[in-house]
Amino acid sequence: MTGMAFLRRAAHTSARSRPADPRPAIARFWSWWSEHRDQVLAAANDDRRDELAELLAPAVAAIDPALEWELTAGPPARLTLSAGGDIERRAVTERWFSSAPDDPDVEFAPARQAVADGGSPGTVQVDDFDIDLSELVAGTGVDPRRGALDVVVHHPLFPLLDEDARGKVAALGLAAVLGEDDVQRWVGTVTVSADQPVDAIAMSMLPVVVDQLRPADPWVSLQGAGRKGPVVAVARRPLLRIDRPLADTHLGIVLGYRGAANGLPRDEAVTTDARELQERVIEALGGDGPHAVHVGEVTGGRHIVAHFYVDGLEVDVTAADPIVRTWSHGPAVARHTYDPDWEQVAALRS
């Protein structure tokens, strides 16, 4: 991707607006929790489900009415908020989780967690049927281009359920064995089937299959051809926002350079200085962590394009500007845009 191509894409995607800041609503929830915690836990421990719903449902809905919640009895109890696969709301649950109080009696989770080894995924009621999730099986196929697992899910009771109900059961089963975040990371397409797939395996075996997809090195080198010659790149794997759910704002730094051979830097100092500049940028953004991450770099056509993502509500993205101005090998520019789906780096995923 050339520098000008990056700027055109940034201008195209910047029209999407940021949703309302959820932090005030989250702060109000934790204030409410401090007053009603004991009452909520007592209802959970006594299995008073209606009372529990009357207490928790309005409090969670005040953060975002689309969030789902679960509270399991202790010890320790676990309160989980789920975004249901929506990455914008997953950022909300992450902010909620990161501001949770220390509580020896309660665990908090920003997404549905996988059941512990040897644990049962449980039973869910759908259309008056009690569906034992341990009876789910899956046919699997790996998409090597995306590094994702495509699955075909079957349950013996699927012939009695409609397509929506089957999808709900499949989603709950996948979350139970992998956890919601790993479903986002590693599962590609999900198909439900009334017939058992050939060579199906118990869904409880999916973590073993997924472990084979995890890269040994979080960075991968890529090569390609652009309009102005060869292009080389390095990028994180997997290149997905689910690993940094708070990082919703793209920072692109375009570094021009002179003295090119077929569009690539002729002087090794260009590459060395670019890497040092990027290290200084990530440090100025608060360091590589939940609020800022360096995700990749593309070199070619007399430009180096460095890609970062930051938490637009917590990080001052303009902190990079003074560092960019120190670039001495040619023109340099930094641009940032709200990019919740990480569209700016879509080309680096393939």
SVG drawing of the C-alpha trace seen along z (x, -y; Angstrom):
<svg xmlns="http://www.w3.org/2000/svg" viewBox="-41 -18 64 58">
<polyline fill="none" stroke="black" stroke-width="0.4" points="0.0,0.0 1.5,-3.3 1.4,-6.4 -1.2,-8.1 -3.3,-5.0 -3.3,-4.9 -4.4,-8.5 -7.3,-7.9 -8.5,-5.0 -8.2,-7.0 -10.4,-9.7 -12.9,-7.2 -13.4,-5.5 -13.2,-8.5 -16.9,-9.3 -17.9,-6.6 -18.7,-8.2 -17.6,-6.9 -20.4,-5.7 -21.2,-7.4 -18.5,-7.2 -19.6,-4.2 -17.4,-5.1 -19.9,-7.2 -22.5,-4.4 -19.9,-1.8 -19.0,-4.0 -22.6,-4.2 -22.9,-0.4 -20.1,0.1 -21.5,-2.4 -24.8,-0.5 -22.9,2.8 -21.3,1.6 -24.7,1.0 -26.5,4.1 -23.7,6.7 -24.8,8.7 -28.4,8.8 -27.4,9.9 -25.1,12.7 -27.7,14.0 -30.3,14.2 -27.7,16.1 -26.7,18.5 -30.4,19.3 -31.2,19.7 -33.9,17.0 -33.7,16.4 -36.6,13.9 -35.2,11.7 -31.7,11.9 -33.0,10.8 -35.0,7.9 -31.8,6.7 -29.2,7.2 -31.0,6.8 -31.8,3.1 -28.3,2.3 -26.6,4.0 -29.1,2.5 -28.2,-0.9 -24.7,-0.3 -26.0,1.1 -29.4,2.8 -27.8,5.2 -25.4,6.7 -26.1,10.2 -25.2,11.2 -24.7,14.4 -24.1,14.8 -23.1,18.2 -23.3,19.0 -20.0,19.3 -17.7,19.7 -16.5,17.8 -19.4,16.4 -18.8,15.3 -20.5,12.3 -20.0,12.3 -21.1,9.7 -21.2,10.8 -21.2,8.7 -22.6,11.6 -19.8,11.3 -20.2,7.5 -16.7,6.1 -17.9,2.6 -19.8,3.9 -16.9,6.2 -14.9,3.0 -17.6,1.9 -17.4,5.1 -13.6,4.8 -13.9,1.3 -16.4,2.7 -14.0,5.5 -10.9,3.4 -12.7,1.1 -14.1,3.9 -13.4,3.8 -11.2,6.4 -13.6,9.0 -12.4,12.3 -15.9,13.7 -16.7,12.7 -14.9,13.2 -15.7,10.8 -15.4,11.7 -15.8,9.5 -16.9,12.4 -18.1,16.0 -15.3,18.2 -14.6,21.8 -15.5,24.4 -12.6,25.7 -10.9,28.9 -13.1,31.8 -16.1,29.6 -19.5,30.0 -20.6,27.3 -24.1,27.7 -27.6,27.8 -29.7,25.0 -33.4,24.8 -34.4,23.9 -38.0,24.2 -39.0,26.3 -36.1,28.8 -33.3,29.4 -30.2,29.4 -27.2,31.1 -24.3,29.2 -21.9,32.1 -23.7,33.9 -22.6,31.4 -20.3,32.6 -18.5,30.6 -17.1,31.2 -13.9,29.1 -11.9,27.6 -9.0,25.2 -8.9,22.2 -5.1,21.7 -5.4,18.2 -7.3,16.8 -5.8,19.2 -9.3,19.9 -11.4,23.0 -14.6,23.5 -17.0,25.7 -20.2,27.6 -22.2,28.1 -24.7,30.9 -26.7,32.0 -29.1,35.0 -32.0,32.7 -31.3,30.3 -33.9,32.0 -36.5,30.8 -35.3,27.2 -35.5,24.3 -32.4,22.6 -32.4,19.8 -32.6,22.2 -29.8,24.3 -27.6,21.3 -28.2,20.3 -27.2,23.7 -24.1,23.8 -23.0,20.4 -23.5,21.3 -21.6,24.6 -18.7,23.0 -18.4,20.4 -18.6,23.1 -15.7,25.1 -13.5,22.3 -14.6,19.1 -16.2,16.2 -12.9,14.5 -11.3,17.6 -14.4,18.1 -13.7,14.7 -10.0,15.3 -10.1,18.8 -13.5,19.7 -14.4,18.7 -17.7,19.9 -20.2,21.7 -22.8,23.9 -25.5,25.8 -26.7,29.2 -29.5,31.5 -27.3,34.4 -24.1,35.4 -21.0,34.4 -18.7,37.0 -15.6,37.4 -17.3,35.2 -15.5,34.9 -16.9,34.1 -17.1,30.3 -15.1,30.6 -12.1,31.5 -12.1,28.2 -9.5,26.6 -7.0,29.2 -7.6,28.3 -7.5,24.6 -4.2,25.0 -2.7,26.1 -3.6,22.8 -1.8,20.6 1.3,19.2 4.6,19.9 5.8,16.4 3.3,13.5 4.9,11.8 4.8,12.9 6.7,11.5 4.8,10.9 5.8,10.1 3.9,8.8 3.9,6.6 2.4,3.1 1.9,0.6 5.4,-0.8 7.3,2.4 7.8,5.0 6.2,4.6 7.4,6.2 5.5,6.2 5.5,7.5 2.3,8.0 0.9,9.5 -0.9,12.8 -3.8,13.1 -4.4,9.5 -7.8,9.0 -9.2,6.4 -10.4,9.1 -6.8,9.2 -7.0,5.5 -10.7,4.8 -10.1,1.2 -8.0,0.2 -10.5,-1.3 -8.5,-4.2 -6.0,-3.6 -2.8,-5.6 -1.0,-5.4 2.5,-6.9 3.7,-7.4 7.5,-7.8 8.9,-8.8 12.5,-8.0 14.9,-8.9 17.5,-6.6 15.3,-3.7 16.1,-0.6 12.9,0.6 10.9,-1.3 12.6,0.2 15.1,-1.6 18.7,-1.5 20.2,-2.8 19.9,-0.4 19.8,-3.4 16.2,-4.1 15.0,-0.8 16.9,-1.1 15.7,-4.6 12.1,-3.7 12.1,-0.8 13.6,-3.1 10.9,-5.8 8.2,-3.2 9.6,-2.1 9.5,-5.7 6.0,-6.1 4.6,-3.1 6.4,-4.3 4.8,-7.8 1.4,-6.1 1.8,-4.5 3.6,-1.3 2.5,1.9 -0.5,3.0 -4.3,2.9 -4.5,-0.7 -1.9,-0.8 -0.4,1.7 1.9,1.7 0.3,4.1 2.4,3.9 4.6,2.2 4.5,2.0 7.5,0.9 7.5,0.2 7.0,-2.6 9.4,-4.9 7.2,-4.8 7.1,-3.0 3.6,-2.8 3.5,-1.9 0.2,-0.8 -0.8,-1.3 -4.1,-1.0 -4.9,-2.9 -7.8,-3.3 -9.2,-6.6 -10.9,-7.4 -7.7,-7.0 -4.7,-7.7 -3.7,-11.1 -2.9,-9.9 -1.2,-13.3 1.6,-12.3 3.2,-10.7 3.3,-13.9 6.6,-15.4 8.3,-12.0 7.2,-11.8 8.5,-15.3 12.0,-14.1 12.1,-11.8 15.0,-13.0 14.9,-10.7 12.0,-12.4 8.4,-13.6 6.5,-12.2 2.9,-12.4 0.7,-10.9 -3.0,-10.4 -5.5,-8.9 -9.1,-7.7 -11.7,-5.8 -11.6,-2.3 -13.4,0.2 -13.2,3.0 -9.5,2.6 -10.3,2.1 -7.1,0.1 -5.0,3.3 -7.4,5.7 -4.8,6.2 -2.3,7.5 -4.6,10.3 -4.3,12.3"/>
</svg>
